[in-house]
């Protein structure tokens, strides 16, 4: 970009440098918090909220300092279209998650677990050396004999 372009948008190297420094600080903070085990005593919810907070701050820094969506005559339209895109992404993520939960429930017998049935609890007449029985979470027995 030329100097005229920077001046036309009202941005200087100082704004880019400030954005870069903030981005590096936020990235290093998240990295160190995880890799140096700063959050070991925290609950899982607190860890997730902390890292999500850092990521949201990082997104705001990127939007303000580098994308310049909050500047110019079309700032409202730029911010509005960004929020519509965020909403679409959240709908896709939520729909995918709900679909996977539904498939997990229906394909895995309700509980989502498949475990081996204890052979000691079965009568001796139903046990054979070549049969394999697996019970699903709802008590359905799947038998396979060779």
C-alpha positions in Angstrom: 0.0 0.0 0.0 1.2 3.4 -0.7 1.4 6.3 1.7 -1.5 8.1 0.0 -3.7 5.1 0.7 -2.9 5.0 4.4 -3.6 8.8 4.6 -6.8 8.5 2.7 -8.1 6.0 5.2 -6.8 7.9 8.2 -4.5 5.1 9.2 -0.8 5.3 9.9 1.9 2.8 10.8 1.3 3.6 14.4 -2.2 2.0 14.3 -0.9 -1.1 12.5 2.0 -1.4 15.0 -0.4 -1.1 17.9 -2.7 -3.8 16.4 0.3 -6.1 15.8 1.6 -5.6 19.4 -1.9 -6.3 20.9 -2.3 -9.4 18.7 1.1 -10.8 19.7 0.4 -10.1 23.4 -3.0 -11.8 23.3 -1.6 -14.8 21.4 1.3 -15.2 23.8 -1.0 -14.9 26.8 -3.3 -17.7 25.6 -0.3 -19.9 24.6 1.4 -19.4 27.9 -1.8 -20.0 29.9 -2.2 -23.4 28.3 1.4 -24.5 27.9 2.7 -23.3 31.2 -0.3 -24.7 33.1 -1.3 -21.4 34.6 -5.0 -22.5 34.6 -4.5 -25.9 36.3 -6.4 -25.0 39.4 -9.3 -23.6 37.4 -12.5 -25.4 36.5 -13.1 -26.4 32.9 -15.8 -23.7 32.4 -13.4 -21.0 33.7 -10.7 -22.2 31.3 -13.0 -22.1 28.4 -14.4 -18.7 29.3 -10.9 -17.3 29.7 -9.7 -18.5 26.3 -13.0 -17.5 24.6 -12.6 -14.0 26.1 -9.1 -13.8 24.8 -10.2 -14.9 21.3 -13.1 -12.4 21.2 -10.7 -9.6 22.2 -8.3 -10.8 19.5 -11.1 -10.7 16.9 -12.0 -7.1 17.9 -8.4 -6.1 17.6 -8.2 -7.6 14.1 -11.5 -6.0 13.0 -10.6 -2.5 14.3 -6.8 -2.3 13.6 -6.5 -4.3 10.4 -9.8 -4.7 8.6 -11.0 -1.1 9.4 -14.6 -2.2 9.5 -15.5 0.6 11.9 -14.3 3.4 9.7 -15.7 5.1 6.7 -19.2 6.0 5.4 -20.3 2.3 5.1 -19.2 1.4 8.6 -22.7 0.4 9.7 -23.2 -1.8 6.7 -19.8 -3.5 7.2 -20.5 -4.2 10.9 -24.0 -5.4 10.1 -22.9 -7.8 7.4 -20.2 -9.1 9.7 -22.8 -9.9 12.4 -25.0 -11.7 9.8 -22.0 -13.8 8.8 -21.2 -14.6 12.5 -24.9 -15.6 13.0 -24.8 -17.9 10.0 -21.7 -19.6 11.3 -23.2 -20.1 14.7 -26.4 -21.6 13.2 -24.3 -24.0 11.1 -22.2 -25.0 14.2 -25.3 -25.5 16.4 -27.1 -27.4 13.7 -24.1 -29.7 13.1 -23.8 -30.3 16.9 -27.5 -31.1 17.3 -27.4 -33.5 14.3 -24.4 -35.3 15.6 -26.1 -35.6 19.0 -29.2 -37.0 17.4 -27.2 -39.5 15.3 -25.2 -40.6 18.4 -28.4 -41.2 20.4 -30.1 -43.1 17.6 -27.2 -45.1 16.4 -25.7 -46.1 19.8 -28.9 -47.3 21.5 -29.7 -44.3 23.5 -26.9 -44.0 25.9 -24.0 -43.6 23.5 -22.0 -46.4 25.1 -21.3 -50.0 23.8 -19.9 -52.3 26.4 -19.0 -56.0 26.6 -21.4 -58.1 28.5 -20.0 -59.8 31.6 -19.7 -63.6 30.7 -20.1 -64.6 34.4 -23.6 -63.2 34.6 -24.9 -65.4 31.8 -26.0 -69.0 32.3 -23.5 -71.6 31.2 -25.9 -73.0 28.5 -25.9 -69.7 26.5 -22.1 -69.4 26.6 -20.0 -70.8 23.7 -16.4 -70.5 22.9 -17.0 -69.1 19.5 -19.8 -66.6 20.2 -19.3 -62.9 21.0 -22.1 -60.9 22.7 -22.2 -57.2 23.1 -24.9 -55.3 25.0 -25.7 -51.7 24.2 -26.8 -49.1 26.7 -30.5 -50.0 26.4 -29.9 -53.7 27.1 -30.1 -54.9 23.5 -27.9 -57.9 23.1 -26.0 -58.3 19.8 -24.7 -61.8 19.3 -22.2 -63.0 16.7 -21.3 -66.6 16.3 -18.5 -67.9 14.2 
